[in-house]
Structure formats: structure tokens, C-alpha cells
Amino acid sequence: MRQKPLLLLLLSTFIVEAGFLFLENSPSFTSGVAWKVGFFALIPLGLSLLVWLQLRWGAAVCVFYATIGLAIDIATMVQTLSTDAAAVAPAMASIVSGLFYFCLILFGWQSFLSVD
């Protein structure tokens, strides 16, 4: 299965997404930041690991999770652009996060179709 380019794109968008998450919040690590890091970074990373291990149910869960995340990012981007047109950083964070979830959907879907 040829997943290396998609996996590299997924990992690079994960790094950028984690960077935006830490830039958006202060350097201090509070419980709110821990929840965001766990939900927006560690769960997708764990799901992509399950997909990489070629577990069929992991691929299905990955696609479902990423589809919901992509829908939330699109809604956030539309809301951000409609309320404050000068807010570039939150819009860029939503675009990168949407790209991350889109890559996660492609990665999971490709794995779901190729697992015997």
C-alpha cells in the first residue's frame, strides 16, 4: 500500500496544527489546553497509527472522526470570516486544521479500501 506521501502530508499538517494550537494559547499548560491538545492532536495521531497498523475498524473510526472535524473546521472558518474579516490567524488555523482532517479522511479511506 503506497501511503508514504499521504502519511508525510498528514504528519506535517499535524505538526503545523499543533504549532497553531500552542501559538493560539499561552505557553502555560492549563487543563483547557490539555483538553484541546488531547482532542485535536493526540486522538487523530492515535487514529492514524491504528490506520497505519491496517486495522479496518480503525480506518472507519478515523474517517468518521475526521469528517466531523472537517465539518467543524468549515463552520468555524465561515463564522470567523463572517464576523471579523481581519482575523487572519484563526482563519489560517482553520484552513490548516481542515487540510489535516481532509488528509486524515483520505488516509483512512485508502486504508479502509485496501485492507483485506
Residue pairs with C-beta under 8 A, 6 or more apart in sequence:
1 54
1 110
1 111
1 114
3 52
3 107
3 110
3 111
6 103
6 106
6 107
6 110
7 48
7 52
7 107
9 103
10 48
10 100
10 103
10 104
10 107
13 96
13 99
13 100
13 103
14 41
14 44
14 45
14 100
16 96
16 100
17 40
17 41
17 93
17 96
17 97
17 100
18 37
18 41
20 89
20 92
20 93
20 96
20 97
21 33
21 36
21 37
21 40
21 41
21 93
23 89
24 89
24 90
24 93
25 32
25 33
25 36
26 33
40 69
40 97
43 65
44 62
44 65
44 66
44 69
44 100
44 101
44 104
47 58
47 61
47 62
47 65
47 66
47 104
47 108
48 62
48 104
48 107
48 108
50 58
50 59
50 61
50 62
51 58
51 59
51 62
51 107
51 108
51 111
52 111
54 111
54 115
55 115
56 112
56 115
58 108
59 108
59 109
59 111
59 112
59 115
60 108
60 112
62 104
62 105
62 107
62 108
62 111
63 104
63 105
63 108
63 109
63 112
65 104
66 101
66 102
66 104
66 105
66 108
67 101
67 105
69 97
69 101
69 104
70 98
70 101
70 102
70 105
73 94
73 97
73 98
73 101
74 94
74 98
76 90
76 94
77 91
77 94
77 95
77 98
80 87
80 90
80 91
80 94
81 87
81 91
